[in-house]
């Protein structure tokens, strides 16, 4: 446990944890958006999809 919040090791650990959580959330959100967009595009008629691409 770290009781000294201002110590370098604790700040380093907190920064690493915050970065990991932010990266995880951003990656999950990006994957969810990309998957939803791909599914939405796949649901379109082939003719519309081919003209878009």
PyMOL Python script that loads the backbone (N, CA, C, O; Angstrom):
from pymol import cmd

cmd.read_pdbstr("""\
ATOM      1  N   UNK A   1       0.856  -1.208   0.000  1.00  0.00           N
ATOM      2  CA  UNK A   1       0.000   0.000   0.000  1.00  0.00           C
ATOM      3  C   UNK A   1       0.880   1.241   0.000  1.00  0.00           C
ATOM      4  O   UNK A   1       1.958   1.258   0.593  1.00  0.00           O
ATOM      5  N   UNK A   2       0.405   2.264  -0.667  1.00  0.00           N
ATOM      6  CA  UNK A   2       1.196   3.493  -0.647  1.00  0.00           C
ATOM      7  C   UNK A   2       0.392   4.582   0.045  1.00  0.00           C
ATOM      8  O   UNK A   2      -0.677   4.976  -0.424  1.00  0.00           O
ATOM      9  N   UNK A   3       0.910   5.055   1.145  1.00  0.00           N
ATOM     10  CA  UNK A   3       0.216   6.100   1.894  1.00  0.00           C
ATOM     11  C   UNK A   3       0.731   7.476   1.510  1.00  0.00           C
ATOM     12  O   UNK A   3       0.092   8.485   1.809  1.00  0.00           O
ATOM     13  N   UNK A   4       1.894   7.525   0.844  1.00  0.00           N
ATOM     14  CA  UNK A   4       2.425   8.813   0.401  1.00  0.00           C
ATOM     15  C   UNK A   4       2.051   9.021  -1.069  1.00  0.00           C
ATOM     16  O   UNK A   4       2.695   8.486  -1.971  1.00  0.00           O
ATOM     17  N   UNK A   5       1.001   9.804  -1.285  1.00  0.00           N
ATOM     18  CA  UNK A   5       0.502  10.011  -2.639  1.00  0.00           C
ATOM     19  C   UNK A   5       1.502  10.786  -3.497  1.00  0.00           C
ATOM     20  O   UNK A   5       1.542  10.624  -4.717  1.00  0.00           O
ATOM     21  N   UNK A   6       2.314  11.634  -2.842  1.00  0.00           N
ATOM     22  CA  UNK A   6       3.258  12.454  -3.586  1.00  0.00           C
ATOM     23  C   UNK A   6       4.550  11.724  -3.939  1.00  0.00           C
ATOM     24  O   UNK A   6       5.398  12.271  -4.645  1.00  0.00           O
ATOM     25  N   UNK A   7       4.704  10.497  -3.455  1.00  0.00           N
ATOM     26  CA  UNK A   7       5.927   9.769  -3.774  1.00  0.00           C
ATOM     27  C   UNK A   7       5.944   9.396  -5.257  1.00  0.00           C
ATOM     28  O   UNK A   7       4.902   9.172  -5.873  1.00  0.00           O
ATOM     29  N   UNK A   8       7.151   9.337  -5.807  1.00  0.00           N
ATOM     30  CA  UNK A   8       7.301   9.112  -7.236  1.00  0.00           C
ATOM     31  C   UNK A   8       6.704   7.783  -7.682  1.00  0.00           C
ATOM     32  O   UNK A   8       6.051   7.706  -8.723  1.00  0.00           O
ATOM     33  N   UNK A   9       6.930   6.739  -6.888  1.00  0.00           N
ATOM     34  CA  UNK A   9       6.452   5.413  -7.257  1.00  0.00           C
ATOM     35  C   UNK A   9       4.928   5.359  -7.315  1.00  0.00           C
ATOM     36  O   UNK A   9       4.355   4.725  -8.201  1.00  0.00           O
ATOM     37  N   UNK A  10       4.281   6.024  -6.370  1.00  0.00           N
ATOM     38  CA  UNK A  10       2.816   6.015  -6.341  1.00  0.00           C
ATOM     39  C   UNK A  10       2.243   6.811  -7.504  1.00  0.00           C
ATOM     40  O   UNK A  10       1.257   6.406  -8.120  1.00  0.00           O
ATOM     41  N   UNK A  11       2.865   7.945  -7.800  1.00  0.00           N
ATOM     42  CA  UNK A  11       2.401   8.740  -8.939  1.00  0.00           C
ATOM     43  C   UNK A  11       2.588   7.981 -10.243  1.00  0.00           C
ATOM     44  O   UNK A  11       1.747   8.036 -11.140  1.00  0.00           O
ATOM     45  N   UNK A  12       3.713   7.267 -10.330  1.00  0.00           N
ATOM     46  CA  UNK A  12       3.997   6.473 -11.518  1.00  0.00           C
ATOM     47  C   UNK A  12       2.960   5.369 -11.683  1.00  0.00           C
ATOM     48  O   UNK A  12       2.456   5.133 -12.781  1.00  0.00           O
ATOM     49  N   UNK A  13       2.651   4.700 -10.584  1.00  0.00           N
ATOM     50  CA  UNK A  13       1.675   3.618 -10.605  1.00  0.00           C
ATOM     51  C   UNK A  13       0.273   4.142 -10.938  1.00  0.00           C
ATOM     52  O   UNK A  13      -0.459   3.533 -11.719  1.00  0.00           O
ATOM     53  N   UNK A  14      -0.084   5.274 -10.336  1.00  0.00           N
ATOM     54  CA  UNK A  14      -1.398   5.868 -10.589  1.00  0.00           C
ATOM     55  C   UNK A  14      -1.518   6.315 -12.043  1.00  0.00           C
ATOM     56  O   UNK A  14      -2.564   6.137 -12.666  1.00  0.00           O
ATOM     57  N   UNK A  15      -0.446   6.897 -12.581  1.00  0.00           N
ATOM     58  CA  UNK A  15      -0.456   7.332 -13.970  1.00  0.00           C
ATOM     59  C   UNK A  15      -0.566   6.149 -14.923  1.00  0.00           C
ATOM     60  O   UNK A  15      -1.268   6.211 -15.933  1.00  0.00           O
ATOM     61  N   UNK A  16       0.136   5.071 -14.588  1.00  0.00           N
ATOM     62  CA  UNK A  16       0.096   3.871 -15.418  1.00  0.00           C
ATOM     63  C   UNK A  16      -1.305   3.270 -15.405  1.00  0.00           C
ATOM     64  O   UNK A  16      -1.828   2.869 -16.445  1.00  0.00           O
ATOM     65  N   UNK A  17      -1.904   3.212 -14.219  1.00  0.00           N
ATOM     66  CA  UNK A  17      -3.242   2.652 -14.074  1.00  0.00           C
ATOM     67  C   UNK A  17      -4.276   3.497 -14.813  1.00  0.00           C
ATOM     68  O   UNK A  17      -5.159   2.965 -15.486  1.00  0.00           O
ATOM     69  N   UNK A  18      -4.157   4.829 -14.680  1.00  0.00           N
ATOM     70  CA  UNK A  18      -5.083   5.734 -15.360  1.00  0.00           C
ATOM     71  C   UNK A  18      -4.941   5.615 -16.877  1.00  0.00           C
ATOM     72  O   UNK A  18      -5.936   5.603 -17.601  1.00  0.00           O
ATOM     73  N   UNK A  19      -3.695   5.529 -17.352  1.00  0.00           N
ATOM     74  CA  UNK A  19      -3.456   5.379 -18.790  1.00  0.00           C
ATOM     75  C   UNK A  19      -3.989   4.060 -19.318  1.00  0.00           C
ATOM     76  O   UNK A  19      -4.529   3.997 -20.422  1.00  0.00           O
ATOM     77  N   UNK A  20      -3.835   3.007 -18.526  1.00  0.00           N
ATOM     78  CA  UNK A  20      -4.317   1.692 -18.924  1.00  0.00           C
ATOM     79  C   UNK A  20      -5.841   1.688 -19.020  1.00  0.00           C
ATOM     80  O   UNK A  20      -6.407   1.155 -19.974  1.00  0.00           O
ATOM     81  N   UNK A  21      -6.498   2.284 -18.029  1.00  0.00           N
ATOM     82  CA  UNK A  21      -7.956   2.357 -18.027  1.00  0.00           C
ATOM     83  C   UNK A  21      -8.472   3.200 -19.189  1.00  0.00           C
ATOM     84  O   UNK A  21      -9.442   2.838 -19.855  1.00  0.00           O
ATOM     85  N   UNK A  22      -7.800   4.343 -19.423  1.00  0.00           N
ATOM     86  CA  UNK A  22      -8.206   5.218 -20.525  1.00  0.00           C
ATOM     87  C   UNK A  22      -8.024   4.515 -21.868  1.00  0.00           C
ATOM     88  O   UNK A  22      -8.877   4.619 -22.749  1.00  0.00           O
ATOM     89  N   UNK A  23      -6.909   3.800 -22.022  1.00  0.00           N
ATOM     90  CA  UNK A  23      -6.650   3.067 -23.251  1.00  0.00           C
ATOM     91  C   UNK A  23      -7.656   1.943 -23.462  1.00  0.00           C
ATOM     92  O   UNK A  23      -8.105   1.698 -24.581  1.00  0.00           O
ATOM     93  N   UNK A  24      -8.002   1.266 -22.374  1.00  0.00           N
ATOM     94  CA  UNK A  24      -8.964   0.177 -22.446  1.00  0.00           C
ATOM     95  C   UNK A  24     -10.339   0.704 -22.858  1.00  0.00           C
ATOM     96  O   UNK A  24     -11.008   0.123 -23.712  1.00  0.00           O
ATOM     97  N   UNK A  25     -10.746   1.804 -22.243  1.00  0.00           N
ATOM     98  CA  UNK A  25     -12.033   2.400 -22.558  1.00  0.00           C
ATOM     99  C   UNK A  25     -12.067   2.914 -23.994  1.00  0.00           C
ATOM    100  O   UNK A  25     -13.044   2.708 -24.714  1.00  0.00           O
ATOM    101  N   UNK A  26     -10.994   3.584 -24.402  1.00  0.00           N
ATOM    102  CA  UNK A  26     -10.923   4.114 -25.771  1.00  0.00           C
ATOM    103  C   UNK A  26     -10.928   2.989 -26.798  1.00  0.00           C
ATOM    104  O   UNK A  26     -11.587   3.085 -27.833  1.00  0.00           O
ATOM    105  N   UNK A  27     -10.187   1.921 -26.504  1.00  0.00           N
ATOM    106  CA  UNK A  27     -10.142   0.784 -27.413  1.00  0.00           C
ATOM    107  C   UNK A  27     -11.495   0.088 -27.515  1.00  0.00           C
ATOM    108  O   UNK A  27     -11.924  -0.311 -28.598  1.00  0.00           O
ATOM    109  N   UNK A  28     -12.159  -0.050 -26.370  1.00  0.00           N
ATOM    110  CA  UNK A  28     -13.476  -0.686 -26.358  1.00  0.00           C
ATOM    111  C   UNK A  28     -14.481   0.152 -27.137  1.00  0.00           C
ATOM    112  O   UNK A  28     -15.279  -0.377 -27.911  1.00  0.00           O
ATOM    113  N   UNK A  29     -14.433   1.470 -26.924  1.00  0.00           N
ATOM    114  CA  UNK A  29     -15.344   2.370 -27.608  1.00  0.00           C
ATOM    115  C   UNK A  29     -15.085   2.374 -29.112  1.00  0.00           C
ATOM    116  O   UNK A  29     -16.022   2.346 -29.910  1.00  0.00           O
ATOM    117  N   UNK A  30     -13.811   2.410 -29.493  1.00  0.00           N
ATOM    118  CA  UNK A  30     -13.457   2.407 -30.912  1.00  0.00           C
ATOM    119  C   UNK A  30     -13.886   1.097 -31.568  1.00  0.00           C
ATOM    120  O   UNK A  30     -14.404   1.100 -32.685  1.00  0.00           O
ATOM    121  N   UNK A  31     -13.672  -0.016 -30.879  1.00  0.00           N
ATOM    122  CA  UNK A  31     -14.073  -1.314 -31.413  1.00  0.00           C
ATOM    123  C   UNK A  31     -15.593  -1.425 -31.536  1.00  0.00           C
ATOM    124  O   UNK A  31     -16.109  -1.991 -32.500  1.00  0.00           O
ATOM    125  N   UNK A  32     -16.288  -0.887 -30.561  1.00  0.00           N
ATOM    126  CA  UNK A  32     -17.748  -0.920 -30.576  1.00  0.00           C
ATOM    127  C   UNK A  32     -18.292  -0.080 -31.730  1.00  0.00           C
ATOM    128  O   UNK A  32     -19.212  -0.493 -32.435  1.00  0.00           O
ATOM    129  N   UNK A  33     -17.706   1.106 -31.909  1.00  0.00           N
ATOM    130  CA  UNK A  33     -18.127   1.986 -33.000  1.00  0.00           C
ATOM    131  C   UNK A  33     -17.811   1.378 -34.361  1.00  0.00           C
ATOM    132  O   UNK A  33     -18.640   1.411 -35.271  1.00  0.00           O
ATOM    133  N   UNK A  34     -16.612   0.824 -34.497  1.00  0.00           N
ATOM    134  CA  UNK A  34     -16.218   0.209 -35.770  1.00  0.00           C
ATOM    135  C   UNK A  34     -17.099  -0.997 -36.084  1.00  0.00           C
ATOM    136  O   UNK A  34     -17.511  -1.188 -37.228  1.00  0.00           O
ATOM    137  N   UNK A  35     -17.388  -1.815 -35.061  1.00  0.00           N
ATOM    138  CA  UNK A  35     -18.243  -2.980 -35.256  1.00  0.00           C
ATOM    139  C   UNK A  35     -19.667  -2.578 -35.630  1.00  0.00           C
ATOM    140  O   UNK A  35     -20.294  -3.189 -36.495  1.00  0.00           O
ATOM    141  N   UNK A  36     -20.162  -1.538 -34.960  1.00  0.00           N
ATOM    142  CA  UNK A  36     -21.509  -1.066 -35.260  1.00  0.00           C
ATOM    143  C   UNK A  36     -21.612  -0.488 -36.666  1.00  0.00           C
ATOM    144  O   UNK A  36     -22.595  -0.716 -37.371  1.00  0.00           O
ATOM    145  N   UNK A  37     -20.588   0.264 -37.066  1.00  0.00           N
ATOM    146  CA  UNK A  37     -20.563   0.851 -38.400  1.00  0.00           C
ATOM    147  C   UNK A  37     -20.464  -0.227 -39.463  1.00  0.00           C
ATOM    148  O   UNK A  37     -21.140  -0.159 -40.489  1.00  0.00           O
ATOM    149  N   UNK A  38     -19.616  -1.229 -39.215  1.00  0.00           N
ATOM    150  CA  UNK A  38     -19.460  -2.329 -40.172  1.00  0.00           C
ATOM    151  C   UNK A  38     -20.767  -3.109 -40.302  1.00  0.00           C
ATOM    152  O   UNK A  38     -21.171  -3.480 -41.404  1.00  0.00           O
ATOM    153  N   UNK A  39     -21.421  -3.355 -39.166  1.00  0.00           N
ATOM    154  CA  UNK A  39     -22.695  -4.070 -39.195  1.00  0.00           C
ATOM    155  C   UNK A  39     -23.781  -3.274 -39.910  1.00  0.00           C
ATOM    156  O   UNK A  39     -24.606  -3.834 -40.633  1.00  0.00           O
ATOM    157  N   UNK A  40     -23.767  -1.960 -39.697  1.00  0.00           N
ATOM    158  CA  UNK A  40     -24.754  -1.096 -40.336  1.00  0.00           C
ATOM    159  C   UNK A  40     -24.532  -1.061 -41.841  1.00  0.00           C
ATOM    160  O   UNK A  40     -25.484  -1.115 -42.620  1.00  0.00           O
ATOM    161  N   UNK A  41     -23.266  -0.970 -42.243  1.00  0.00           N
ATOM    162  CA  UNK A  41     -22.941  -0.971 -43.668  1.00  0.00           C
ATOM    163  C   UNK A  41     -23.266  -2.312 -44.306  1.00  0.00           C
ATOM    164  O   UNK A  41     -23.731  -2.359 -45.445  1.00  0.00           O
ATOM    165  N   UNK A  42     -23.028  -3.402 -43.586  1.00  0.00           N
ATOM    166  CA  UNK A  42     -23.311  -4.735 -44.113  1.00  0.00           C
ATOM    167  C   UNK A  42     -24.819  -4.946 -44.278  1.00  0.00           C
ATOM    168  O   UNK A  42     -25.259  -5.729 -45.120  1.00  0.00           O
ATOM    169  N   UNK A  43     -25.590  -4.245 -43.471  1.00  0.00           N
ATOM    170  CA  UNK A  43     -27.041  -4.376 -43.553  1.00  0.00           C
ATOM    171  C   UNK A  43     -27.638  -3.650 -44.755  1.00  0.00           C
ATOM    172  O   UNK A  43     -28.772  -3.915 -45.154  1.00  0.00           O
ATOM    173  N   UNK A  44     -26.861  -2.731 -45.324  1.00  0.00           N
ATOM    174  CA  UNK A  44     -27.342  -2.006 -46.495  1.00  0.00           C
ATOM    175  C   UNK A  44     -27.406  -2.923 -47.711  1.00  0.00           C
ATOM    176  O   UNK A  44     -26.723  -3.946 -47.753  1.00  0.00           O
ATOM    177  N   UNK A  45     -28.214  -2.565 -48.692  1.00  0.00           N
ATOM    178  CA  UNK A  45     -28.221  -3.331 -49.956  1.00  0.00           C
ATOM    179  C   UNK A  45     -26.841  -3.278 -50.613  1.00  0.00           C
ATOM    180  O   UNK A  45     -26.098  -2.311 -50.441  1.00  0.00           O
ATOM    181  N   UNK A  46     -26.516  -4.308 -51.353  1.00  0.00           N
ATOM    182  CA  UNK A  46     -25.192  -4.403 -51.974  1.00  0.00           C
ATOM    183  C   UNK A  46     -24.973  -3.281 -52.975  1.00  0.00           C
ATOM    184  O   UNK A  46     -23.857  -2.780 -53.119  1.00  0.00           O
ATOM    185  N   UNK A  47     -26.031  -2.888 -53.663  1.00  0.00           N
ATOM    186  CA  UNK A  47     -25.922  -1.833 -54.671  1.00  0.00           C
ATOM    187  C   UNK A  47     -25.500  -0.515 -54.023  1.00  0.00           C
ATOM    188  O   UNK A  47     -24.615   0.173 -54.532  1.00  0.00           O
ATOM    189  N   UNK A  48     -26.126  -0.165 -52.909  1.00  0.00           N
ATOM    190  CA  UNK A  48     -25.806   1.073 -52.212  1.00  0.00           C
ATOM    191  C   UNK A  48     -24.387   1.025 -51.656  1.00  0.00           C
ATOM    192  O   UNK A  48     -23.661   2.018 -51.701  1.00  0.00           O
ATOM    193  N   UNK A  49     -24.000  -0.132 -51.136  1.00  0.00           N
ATOM    194  CA  UNK A  49     -22.668  -0.299 -50.571  1.00  0.00           C
ATOM    195  C   UNK A  49     -21.597  -0.167 -51.653  1.00  0.00           C
ATOM    196  O   UNK A  49     -20.558   0.452 -51.425  1.00  0.00           O
ATOM    197  N   UNK A  50     -21.846  -0.741 -52.821  1.00  0.00           N
ATOM    198  CA  UNK A  50     -20.853  -0.686 -53.898  1.00  0.00           C
ATOM    199  C   UNK A  50     -20.706   0.740 -54.432  1.00  0.00           C
ATOM    200  O   UNK A  50     -19.605   1.136 -54.815  1.00  0.00           O
ATOM    201  N   UNK A  51     -21.780   1.511 -54.465  1.00  0.00           N
ATOM    202  CA  UNK A  51     -21.678   2.891 -54.942  1.00  0.00           C
ATOM    203  C   UNK A  51     -20.982   3.773 -53.911  1.00  0.00           C
ATOM    204  O   UNK A  51     -20.311   4.740 -54.271  1.00  0.00           O
ATOM    205  N   UNK A  52     -21.143   3.438 -52.614  1.00  0.00           N
ATOM    206  CA  UNK A  52     -20.483   4.206 -51.567  1.00  0.00           C
ATOM    207  C   UNK A  52     -18.977   3.987 -51.626  1.00  0.00           C
ATOM    208  O   UNK A  52     -18.199   4.932 -51.500  1.00  0.00           O
ATOM    209  N   UNK A  53     -18.570   2.727 -51.819  1.00  0.00           N
ATOM    210  CA  UNK A  53     -17.148   2.409 -51.879  1.00  0.00           C
ATOM    211  C   UNK A  53     -16.632   2.724 -53.274  1.00  0.00           C
ATOM    212  O   UNK A  53     -15.449   2.531 -53.553  1.00  0.00           O
TER     213      UNK A  53
END
""", "prot")
cmd.dss("prot")
cmd.show_as("cartoon", "prot")
cmd.util.cbc("prot")
cmd.orient("prot")
